[in-house]
Amino acid sequence: MKQTERLGEAVTPDGTRLTLYRHDGDYTIRVEGTDLMSTRRYHSEEQLAELVCKPLRDAQAPSVLIGGLGMGFTLKAALRSLPADARVVVAELVGEIIEWNRNPEYPLAAEALADPRVQVRHDDVARVLRESPGAFDGIMLDVDNGAHALTTGGNAELYRMNGIRQAIAALRPGGRVAYWSADDDPHFAALLREAGLTVHIVKARAHATSGGKHTLLVGRVPPGA
């Protein structure tokens, strides 16, 4: 039987412990013993990026923001969909996650992070949103399990009305903001609509051909807003 290797550990600003493991060639980040993300299940993270970035394929110098680096699957899918003159800002709160992805010994996102279109910010995505009025054509938020925060309590603010309005303020007219959620969340969808967004909900499998489904909520700012 192949052993599970513990490769690294990180602590979030509010004290939550994250641990990186490797088993039989697969990598997993766990939160206090619960699987948060894995290289075995990433299809929904790729779809999150495609929903926002594919409509920008022919745009001139589009700019997008990814909140939460994870294991780089959203970033890699965004880069595949965006043109050569795009700008991709990645905001990641936990410095060790950036280091793990940059480590060439792990097959995660080192190549994607070296792409000249990518700017990595070791920062809270909420701060990036506040500092970026009208800066982005698309925003992808995959910082936690959804509105019910698992890794750090501060993430919950992104899913409240004030956080939604900050995301909208950072978008250009016609821009899209997409949220990854582990489960259905009708209350959050209603908040997005209340904030003035046109909302599209997509169910996406964790694995391309099997397994459970996650929920992707895409809100679009009216083109004339």
NORCORBEL-V208753 format. One record per residue. N is the residue number from 1. RES is the residue in three letters. PHI is phi in whole degrees, -180 to 180 (none if undefined). BURIAL is + if it has 16 or more other ideal C-beta (glycine too) atoms within 10 Angstrom, else -. D_FIRST is the distance of its C-alpha to the first C-alpha in whole Angstrom. Layout:
BEGIN
n->N res->RES phi->PHI burial->BURIAL d_first->D_FIRST
n->N res->RES phi->PHI burial->BURIAL d_first->D_FIRST
END
This chain:
BEGIN
n->1 res->MET phi->none burial->- d_first->0
n->2 res->LYS phi->-78 burial->- d_first->4
n->3 res->GLN phi->-82 burial->- d_first->6
n->4 res->THR phi->-91 burial->- d_first->10
n->5 res->GLU phi->-100 burial->- d_first->13
n->6 res->ARG phi->-92 burial->- d_first->16
n->7 res->LEU phi->-99 burial->+ d_first->18
n->8 res->GLY phi->-175 burial->+ d_first->22
n->9 res->GLU phi->-142 burial->- d_first->24
n->10 res->ALA phi->-141 burial->+ d_first->27
n->11 res->VAL phi->-125 burial->- d_first->30
n->12 res->THR phi->-73 burial->+ d_first->32
n->13 res->PRO phi->-57 burial->- d_first->36
n->14 res->ASP phi->-98 burial->- d_first->36
n->15 res->GLY phi->96 burial->- d_first->33
n->16 res->THR phi->-72 burial->+ d_first->30
n->17 res->ARG phi->-99 burial->- d_first->27
n->18 res->LEU phi->-111 burial->+ d_first->25
n->19 res->THR phi->-132 burial->+ d_first->21
n->20 res->LEU phi->-97 burial->+ d_first->20
n->21 res->TYR phi->-124 burial->+ d_first->16
n->22 res->ARG phi->-130 burial->+ d_first->14
n->23 res->HIS phi->-146 burial->- d_first->10
n->24 res->ASP phi->54 burial->- d_first->9
n->25 res->GLY phi->87 burial->- d_first->13
n->26 res->ASP phi->-102 burial->- d_first->15
n->27 res->TYR phi->-117 burial->+ d_first->17
n->28 res->THR phi->-139 burial->+ d_first->18
n->29 res->ILE phi->-108 burial->+ d_first->21
n->30 res->ARG phi->-113 burial->+ d_first->21
n->31 res->VAL phi->-113 burial->+ d_first->24
n->32 res->GLU phi->48 burial->- d_first->24
n->33 res->GLY phi->91 burial->- d_first->21
n->34 res->THR phi->-101 burial->- d_first->22
n->35 res->ASP phi->-62 burial->- d_first->21
n->36 res->LEU phi->-100 burial->+ d_first->24
n->37 res->MET phi->-156 burial->+ d_first->23
n->38 res->SER phi->-153 burial->+ d_first->20
n->39 res->THR phi->-75 burial->+ d_first->20
n->40 res->ARG phi->-90 burial->- d_first->19
n->41 res->ARG phi->-137 burial->+ d_first->22
n->42 res->TYR phi->-147 burial->+ d_first->25
n->43 res->HIS phi->-60 burial->+ d_first->27
n->44 res->SER phi->-69 burial->+ d_first->30
n->45 res->GLU phi->-66 burial->+ d_first->30
n->46 res->GLU phi->-67 burial->+ d_first->31
n->47 res->GLN phi->-65 burial->+ d_first->34
n->48 res->LEU phi->-56 burial->+ d_first->35
n->49 res->ALA phi->-66 burial->+ d_first->36
n->50 res->GLU phi->-64 burial->+ d_first->37
n->51 res->LEU phi->-62 burial->+ d_first->40
n->52 res->VAL phi->-91 burial->+ d_first->41
n->53 res->CYS phi->-92 burial->+ d_first->41
n->54 res->LYS phi->-60 burial->- d_first->42
n->55 res->PRO phi->-65 burial->+ d_first->46
n->56 res->LEU phi->-99 burial->+ d_first->46
n->57 res->ARG phi->-55 burial->- d_first->45
n->58 res->ASP phi->-104 burial->- d_first->49
n->59 res->ALA phi->-75 burial->- d_first->50
n->60 res->GLN phi->-91 burial->- d_first->52
n->61 res->ALA phi->47 burial->- d_first->50
n->62 res->PRO phi->-69 burial->+ d_first->48
n->63 res->SER phi->-126 burial->+ d_first->46
n->64 res->VAL phi->-133 burial->+ d_first->43
n->65 res->LEU phi->-123 burial->+ d_first->41
n->66 res->ILE phi->-113 burial->+ d_first->38
n->67 res->GLY phi->-98 burial->+ d_first->37
n->68 res->GLY phi->101 burial->+ d_first->33
n->69 res->LEU phi->-78 burial->+ d_first->31
n->70 res->GLY phi->58 burial->+ d_first->28
n->71 res->MET phi->-108 burial->+ d_first->25
n->72 res->GLY phi->86 burial->+ d_first->29
n->73 res->PHE phi->-71 burial->+ d_first->28
n->74 res->THR phi->-65 burial->+ d_first->32
n->75 res->LEU phi->-61 burial->+ d_first->33
n->76 res->LYS phi->-63 burial->+ d_first->32
n->77 res->ALA phi->-68 burial->+ d_first->33
n->78 res->ALA phi->-62 burial->+ d_first->37
n->79 res->LEU phi->-64 burial->+ d_first->37
n->80 res->ARG phi->-67 burial->- d_first->37
n->81 res->SER phi->-92 burial->+ d_first->39
n->82 res->LEU phi->-92 burial->+ d_first->42
n->83 res->PRO phi->-74 burial->- d_first->45
n->84 res->ALA phi->-67 burial->- d_first->45
n->85 res->ASP phi->-97 burial->- d_first->47
n->86 res->ALA phi->-73 burial->+ d_first->45
n->87 res->ARG phi->-125 burial->+ d_first->44
n->88 res->VAL phi->-123 burial->+ d_first->41
n->89 res->VAL phi->-98 burial->+ d_first->41
n->90 res->VAL phi->-114 burial->+ d_first->37
n->91 res->ALA phi->-105 burial->+ d_first->38
n->92 res->GLU phi->-131 burial->+ d_first->35
n->93 res->LEU phi->-75 burial->+ d_first->35
n->94 res->VAL phi->-101 burial->+ d_first->32
n->95 res->GLY phi->-61 burial->- d_first->33
n->96 res->GLU phi->-64 burial->+ d_first->29
n->97 res->ILE phi->-63 burial->+ d_first->28
n->98 res->ILE phi->-62 burial->+ d_first->30
n->99 res->GLU phi->-62 burial->- d_first->29
n->100 res->TRP phi->-61 burial->+ d_first->25
n->101 res->ASN phi->-70 burial->+ d_first->27
n->102 res->ARG phi->-82 burial->+ d_first->29
n->103 res->ASN phi->-66 burial->- d_first->26
n->104 res->PRO phi->-68 burial->- d_first->26
n->105 res->GLU phi->-77 burial->- d_first->23
n->106 res->TYR phi->-109 burial->+ d_first->21
n->107 res->PRO phi->-82 burial->- d_first->22
n->108 res->LEU phi->-109 burial->+ d_first->24
n->109 res->ALA phi->-132 burial->+ d_first->28
n->110 res->ALA phi->-58 burial->- d_first->29
n->111 res->GLU phi->-67 burial->- d_first->31
n->112 res->ALA phi->-64 burial->+ d_first->33
n->113 res->LEU phi->-67 burial->+ d_first->34
n->114 res->ALA phi->-86 burial->- d_first->36
n->115 res->ASP phi->-62 burial->- d_first->38
n->116 res->PRO phi->-63 burial->- d_first->41
n->117 res->ARG phi->-78 burial->+ d_first->42
n->118 res->VAL phi->-100 burial->+ d_first->39
n->119 res->GLN phi->-121 burial->- d_first->41
n->120 res->VAL phi->-99 burial->+ d_first->38
n->121 res->ARG phi->-118 burial->+ d_first->39
n->122 res->HIS phi->-80 burial->- d_first->38
n->123 res->ASP phi->-163 burial->- d_first->40
n->124 res->ASP phi->-74 burial->+ d_first->40
n->125 res->VAL phi->-61 burial->+ d_first->40
n->126 res->ALA phi->-62 burial->+ d_first->43
n->127 res->ARG phi->-68 burial->- d_first->45
n->128 res->VAL phi->-61 burial->+ d_first->45
n->129 res->LEU phi->-62 burial->+ d_first->46
n->130 res->ARG phi->-62 burial->- d_first->49
n->131 res->GLU phi->-89 burial->- d_first->50
n->132 res->SER phi->-130 burial->+ d_first->50
n->133 res->PRO phi->-62 burial->- d_first->52
n->134 res->GLY phi->61 burial->- d_first->53
n->135 res->ALA phi->-94 burial->+ d_first->50
n->136 res->PHE phi->-123 burial->+ d_first->48
n->137 res->ASP phi->-87 burial->+ d_first->48
n->138 res->GLY phi->-154 burial->+ d_first->44
n->139 res->ILE phi->-133 burial->+ d_first->42
n->140 res->MET phi->-120 burial->+ d_first->38
n->141 res->LEU phi->-117 burial->+ d_first->37
n->142 res->ASP phi->-136 burial->+ d_first->33
n->143 res->VAL phi->-96 burial->+ d_first->33
n->144 res->ASP phi->-164 burial->+ d_first->32
n->145 res->ASN phi->-82 burial->+ d_first->31
n->146 res->GLY phi->121 burial->+ d_first->35
n->147 res->ALA phi->-64 burial->+ d_first->38
n->148 res->HIS phi->-96 burial->- d_first->36
n->149 res->ALA phi->-60 burial->+ d_first->34
n->150 res->LEU phi->-112 burial->+ d_first->31
n->151 res->THR phi->-87 burial->+ d_first->30
n->152 res->THR phi->-149 burial->+ d_first->34
n->153 res->GLY phi->-61 burial->- d_first->37
n->154 res->GLY phi->-63 burial->+ d_first->39
n->155 res->ASN phi->-62 burial->+ d_first->38
n->156 res->ALA phi->-60 burial->- d_first->39
n->157 res->GLU phi->-63 burial->- d_first->43
n->158 res->LEU phi->-65 burial->+ d_first->42
n->159 res->TYR phi->-102 burial->+ d_first->42
n->160 res->ARG phi->-98 burial->- d_first->45
n->161 res->MET phi->-58 burial->- d_first->49
n->162 res->ASN phi->-63 burial->- d_first->49
n->163 res->GLY phi->-66 burial->+ d_first->46
n->164 res->ILE phi->-63 burial->+ d_first->47
n->165 res->ARG phi->-66 burial->- d_first->50
n->166 res->GLN phi->-64 burial->+ d_first->49
n->167 res->ALA phi->-65 burial->+ d_first->47
n->168 res->ILE phi->-62 burial->+ d_first->50
n->169 res->ALA phi->-64 burial->- d_first->52
n->170 res->ALA phi->-84 burial->+ d_first->49
n->171 res->LEU phi->-94 burial->+ d_first->50
n->172 res->ARG phi->-84 burial->+ d_first->52
n->173 res->PRO phi->-53 burial->- d_first->54
n->174 res->GLY phi->82 burial->- d_first->52
n->175 res->GLY phi->-72 burial->+ d_first->49
n->176 res->ARG phi->-122 burial->+ d_first->46
n->177 res->VAL phi->-122 burial->+ d_first->43
n->178 res->ALA phi->-122 burial->+ d_first->40
n->179 res->TYR phi->-119 burial->+ d_first->38
n->180 res->TRP phi->-91 burial->+ d_first->34
n->181 res->SER phi->-140 burial->+ d_first->34
n->182 res->ALA phi->-66 burial->+ d_first->31
n->183 res->ASP phi->-136 burial->- d_first->33
n->184 res->ASP phi->-61 burial->- d_first->37
n->185 res->ASP phi->-148 burial->+ d_first->39
n->186 res->PRO phi->-59 burial->- d_first->43
n->187 res->HIS phi->-64 burial->- d_first->44
n->188 res->PHE phi->-67 burial->+ d_first->43
n->189 res->ALA phi->-58 burial->+ d_first->44
n->190 res->ALA phi->-65 burial->- d_first->48
n->191 res->LEU phi->-63 burial->+ d_first->48
n->192 res->LEU phi->-61 burial->+ d_first->47
n->193 res->ARG phi->-67 burial->- d_first->50
n->194 res->GLU phi->-61 burial->- d_first->52
n->195 res->ALA phi->-77 burial->+ d_first->52
n->196 res->GLY phi->101 burial->- d_first->53
n->197 res->LEU phi->-91 burial->+ d_first->50
n->198 res->THR phi->-85 burial->- d_first->50
n->199 res->VAL phi->-111 burial->- d_first->47
n->200 res->HIS phi->-123 burial->- d_first->44
n->201 res->ILE phi->-112 burial->- d_first->41
n->202 res->VAL phi->-124 burial->+ d_first->38
n->203 res->LYS phi->-96 burial->- d_first->35
n->204 res->ALA phi->-130 burial->+ d_first->32
n->205 res->ARG phi->-71 burial->- d_first->29
n->206 res->ALA phi->-66 burial->+ d_first->26
n->207 res->HIS phi->-111 burial->- d_first->24
n->208 res->ALA phi->-58 burial->- d_first->27
n->209 res->THR phi->-122 burial->- d_first->26
n->210 res->SER phi->-157 burial->- d_first->25
n->211 res->GLY phi->88 burial->- d_first->24
n->212 res->GLY phi->-72 burial->- d_first->27
n->213 res->LYS phi->-116 burial->- d_first->30
n->214 res->HIS phi->-107 burial->+ d_first->31
n->215 res->THR phi->-115 burial->+ d_first->35
n->216 res->LEU phi->-114 burial->+ d_first->36
n->217 res->LEU phi->-111 burial->+ d_first->40
n->218 res->VAL phi->-115 burial->+ d_first->42
n->219 res->GLY phi->-110 burial->+ d_first->46
n->220 res->ARG phi->-118 burial->+ d_first->48
n->221 res->VAL phi->-77 burial->+ d_first->52
n->222 res->PRO phi->-54 burial->- d_first->55
n->223 res->PRO phi->-56 burial->- d_first->56
n->224 res->GLY phi->-94 burial->- d_first->59
n->225 res->ALA phi->-74 burial->- d_first->58
END
